[in-house]
Amino acid sequence: MDRLTAMRVFVTVVDLGSQSAAADHLELSRPVVSRYLAELEDWVGARLMQRTTRKLSLTAAGNETLPRCRQMLELAGDLQTAVRRPDDAPHGELRISVSTSFGHAQLVEAIADYVKRYPAVKIDLQMLDRTVNLVDERIDLAIRTSNDLDPNLIARRLTVCRSVICASPAYLREHPAPQQVEDLTRHNCLTHSYFGHSLWHFEVHGEAVSVPVQGSISANEALTLQRATLAGAGIAMLPTYLVAESLRSNALIRVLPDAKPRELNLNAVYTSRKHMPATLRSMLDFLAERFSAEPAWDIGL
């Protein structure tokens, strides 16, 4: 019996609450998971879990065994890290989740540069405009723009995410540009379904101001709003990582420059620092270096 694998199966079953979920997460069949659990119980000499059709519960022996299994797995991971040759290049597959807008605007090019540097790495990039469950969907790394993250996850801040209020020259020729944030209530504001859908938040001369907004178009991802704004449909609050080039070329015009939309953190999110694969660590370091404290796309805006 591979005792370390049996311990990992046991810990995963407990953490996810079922053998089927553990089988999916570990990419094992349900019978193999059951076999590992039975062999671990034979080795320990005691029943570790009470298994019913509805739930799993730990026995007294299981409660004693679980923390020791976690400790053994951690020690095994530390040993692998300690003896790994320093010139071992990252390899294997990483499954990464990112929003459509940041993925297209910034991350795809960064990923291309990463795999040129580490050709033994394969990236499975999931462009998803929803918050995914990293465990259920087997995501190794998620890029999230938020100041309010799940406390059960580990986050590494990559950089700041700023937004601007902007419109096309065509729209501004037909509608007087707003002079203060309250004027936005009289404009057709293109809004994000999940972020600032009906209320935009600003800092104006050091004071927090919130303005109710409404408009004819709402979308669940920023690329659609950018295209609608370029087409002259209205005024939008859009991230600078997406519209920096449009602003520099004057395809979009920034309005209300003294009003700063709320800044958010751009984070790399993952499930645990323990047993972190070297490839995931190298990707985190690469992205932290690539997207520095002052992002390149904001320079000169």
JOLINBEL-V598285 format. One line per field, one symbol per residue. ss: DSSP state (H for helix, E for strand, - for the rest). phi: phi as a letter, one per 40 degrees, with the letter a starting at -180 (. if undefined). psi: psi as a letter, one per 30 degrees, with the letter a starting at -180 (. if undefined). Layout:
ss->???
phi->???
psi->???
//
This chain:
ss->--HHHHHHHHHHHHHH--HHHHHHHH---HHHHHHHHHHHHHHH----EEE----EEE-HHHHHHHHHHHHHHHHHHHHHHHH--------EEEEEEE-HHHHHHHHHHHHHHHHHH---EEEEEEE-------------EEEEE--------EEEEEEEE-EEEEE-HHHHHH------HHHHHH--EEEE------EEEEEE--EEEEEE-----EE--HHHHHHHHH----EEEEEHHHHHHHHH----EEE---EEE--EEEEEEE-------HHHHHHHHHHHHH-----HHH---
phi->.ccccccccdccccccgaccccccccfbccccccccccccccccgaccbcbbcbabbccccccccdcccccccccccccccccccccccdagbbbbbacdccdccbcdcccccccccbcccbbbcbcbcaccccccbfccabbbbabbcdccbcbbccacbbbbcaacdcccccbdcccacccccbbcccbccbbgcbabbbbbfgbcbbbcbaacbbacaccccccccccgcibbbbccccbdcccccgcbbcbfccbbddcbccbbbacaccfccdccccccccccccbcdbcccccgc
psi->kjeeeeeeeeeeeeeffleeeeeeefhlleeeeeeeeeeeeeeeglkfkjklfelkkkleeeeeeeeeeeeeeeeeeeeeeefkkfgkkklakkjkklleeeeeeeeeeeeeeefeeiffkkkjkjjkhljljeeeghkekkjkjlgilkfflkkjkeakjlllkllleeefffkkkkfleffffgljkklkefjhegkkkljjhfkkkkkkllafkklglfeeeeeeeefgfakljkkffegeeeeefgfkkklhffjjlkklkjkkklekfkhkkeeeeeeeeeeeeeilejkeffkf.
//
